[in-house]
């Protein structure tokens, strides 16, 4: 599984700076990994032209794709995500572990977080929940995660991303906003209770910054 190369191909295809990358997996080894590329705030003019009709620019939907390669430990997935985030110049990568929301005591916020982790933002949101236009197994994976829990990773690329203008605050980046492999940060095991948030810090500042 090579997430970094896949990201670069997607950015070359869409030709827009990337806002964030999320990868979600149900809490069961060897299940498919769902990756979503977020192009927040971008709009494109439609190629359709109708006389006398002003068609407003449309939102650029997220790009979703699925990794079906087998994996036997979450450390393996962590290592793949760390490598992609490192080469993409991300300041950090967040790993969130959540229980299933189809259990006694789970509230509406947990159900919403589970849906959003799989790219379902609800019909009452301006963006179309089906706008991802993918051929993944999102619905089935979301139902499985609602029963057994899930893990979601998130990072914000600098190389080819919206965060390129902030790269002066990170001394580890190359001129193009990326970094050379390998990633020096090692994966951490899952939490004993399989719940909580882990942040891998990738960037660093070794000089004094003066703000005026």
PyMOL commands that set and color helices and strands:
alter all, ss='L'
color gray80, all
select helices_A, chain A and resi 3-14+74-87+108-117+138-148+162-169
alter helices_A, ss='H'
color red, helices_A
select strands_A, chain A and resi 20-26+33-38+43-44+58-59+63-67+92-98+150-155+196-201
alter strands_A, ss='S'
color yellow, strands_A
deselect
rebuild
show_as cartoon
